[in-house]
């Protein structure tokens, strides 16, 4: 979903970014972190990387976070796109509008954006399993009222007794006020990643009867 990474890169470049993000192998996320970043992860803190892309007003944001749940459970929570309005801040609407295939779904979102009008947009989400126990979801903006472009990815893999999650997003906003909202956009992305992790942990601990059907739906989509 867009929730506060896409640029003016040509379509081929965007496709390569998405493919790279989804072809990670088990352990690749952890190996890419520095010792100090790994320390923060093990302590339960987010690791946030902010990368300016050309002259875009919002940066590419990459967030790493440990989750006390299995990778398949974390991915299943995210893959249940319509449920996101129950736990991700500022999501007003999330409805699957088209099934391209079991692993490729188009979702209509409505997002509350402070100061600016609410945003309405459609994203194509693609599920993958690049390696055993590793799951990925990439997304690409198809249309929007205000946003020019967006591309992002989500990946989760085994880590210690739980999972390591990476949430990456790059949005090209359309508003002339976007530069003033840079900090807010980064904060929304941090909150979105936290919400996914918190939701997976909460369901695993307190409501496994709701979590397991999500896992089975995702496994079915992957043909398992």
N, C-alpha and C positions, 0 to 999 in steps of 0.2 A: 504494500500500500504506500501511498505518497508520504504519509505522515513524516513530518519533518523529522537521493543524491542525483540529476540528469544534466546533460550539458548540450552544447551545440555540436557535439561530435556527430559525424555521419552515422547513418543507421548501422552500417557494418561495424563501426567502432563500438556502438552500444551493444550489439549482439556479442562481440568478442568479450566485452566486460562481463555480460551475463553468463556466458559459457565458462569463462575462467572461474567465476564465483561458484559455479555449480559443479566443477570438476575437481574439487578438493578431495583429498584422501584423508582417511582417519589420522588424526594427529597433526594435520597441516596447520590448523588454527593455532594450537598451542606452540608449535615450533616457530611460528611467526612472531611470537611475543618476546619482548626483552625480559631479563630477570626481574627488573623493577615492575614491569607490567604484570608479570606472572605473580608476583607477590601480592599485588593489589587484587588480582582475580581470586587467589586463594583466600584472601581476607574477606571476600564477598563484595568488593567494590567493582563498579564499572570501570573499564578502560575505554577512554574516548579519544579517537583520533580525528582531527579536523583538517581537511585539505582544501585549500582554495583552488578552484578550477577556472583558469583564464580570468575573465572579467565578470563571471557570474556573481550575483549578489549573495547567494547562499553557497556554503561549501559542501563538499562530499564529507559526510559524517559516517564513521565506522565505530560501532560500539561492541565491545566484548563483555560478556558477563557469564559467570558460573551459575548454573541452575541445579537445584537439588531435585532433579527428576531425570528420567531416562531421555536420551536424545529423541526417541520416537514419540515420547509424551509431549515434549516441548514443541516439536514440529507439528504434531497433531492439533495442539491448541491453536497454533497460528493458521494451520490449514483449514480450520473451521472458520472461514472468513466471516460468515454472517454473525457469528458469536462475538466478533470483535467490538461491536457497539456496546456490549455489556461490561467490558473491562478496560478498553483503551480510551484514554481521555480524549474528549472532543469529537469522537466519532458519533455522528448523529444517525447515520444510515449505512448499512452494509448488506447488499443483496446480490446474490449471484444472478446475473442477467443472461449468461450464455455458457453452455458447456461445450467447449471445443473438443475435449476428450476428458477421461477421468482425471488426468493430471494437469489439464490446462483449462482454467476457469476465468471468465471475465466477470468482474465484480463492480457494481455501481456503489460509490461512496458519497456521503455528504459529511463534510468536516466543518466544525466551528472554528473560525480563525479570528482571534481577537483583533479588534479595530476594523479589519476588512470584512466584507460580506462573506457569508458561508460559501464554501467551495463545493462544487459537485463535479465528479469526474468518474471515469471508467478506466480500470486497470486490468491488464491480462496477467494472471498469476500462473506460473509454471512450477509444478512439483517435480522433484527428482530425488533419486537415491544414488549418489555418486560412488558410495562404498558401503559395505556392511555397517549398520548402525549409524550411518551418516545421512543426513537429510538436508535438502536444499529447496528453497522456494525463491524464484526470481520474479520481478514484476516490471512491467513497462506501461507507461501511460498511453492510452488510446485516444482519449478526448477529455476536455475539461472546460469549464467556464472561464477560468482565469489562468491556470497554470499552463506554461508553455510546454514543459517536458518533464519527465521523471523516469528514473530507472533505479532499481535497487535490488538487494538480495538478502537472503536470510540463510544461515547455515548452522547446523548443530551437530556435534560429534561427542563421543564419550570422553569424559574428563573426570579423573579420580572416581568418586562414587556417584557421580551425576553426569552433567553435560556441560559443555562449553558452547555458548551461543555467540554468533556474530550477526549483527544487524547493520546493514550498510544502505545508505540512501543518499541520492543527489537529486535535488529538485531545482528546476528553473522556473521561478515564479514569474507571473506576468504583470504584477502590480508595480507602479513606480515607487511605492512606499516599501518595497520588499527589503531594501537595504537596511531600513530602520528596524526590521523585524528579524534580523539575522540571529540575534541571541535567543529570541523566542522560538525560532524554528529549530535551533539546535536543542533547546530545552524540550521541545515537543518530541523530538526523536529519542532523546534520553528517556523520557517518560514512557514512550511507546515500547521501547525495549524492556524497561523495567516491568511494565504491565504484562507483557508476554511471559516473562520469567515468573513473576508473582502468581499469575493465573495458573501456570503449570504446577508450581509448588503447592498452591492452595488446593487445587483439585486432587493432586496426588495424595495429599495428607488428609483432607477432610471430605472429599467427594469423589472417590475413585469410580463409583458407579456412573458418574457423568463423564469422567475422563476416558474410560475404556472404550465406549462407543466411538469417541473421536479417533482413538488409535486404530480401531478396526476399520473405520471409514477411510482413513489415510492408507492403511495397508491394502485395502480393497482397490483403491485408486492406483496403487503401485502394482497391482496384480498379484499380491501375496495372499 
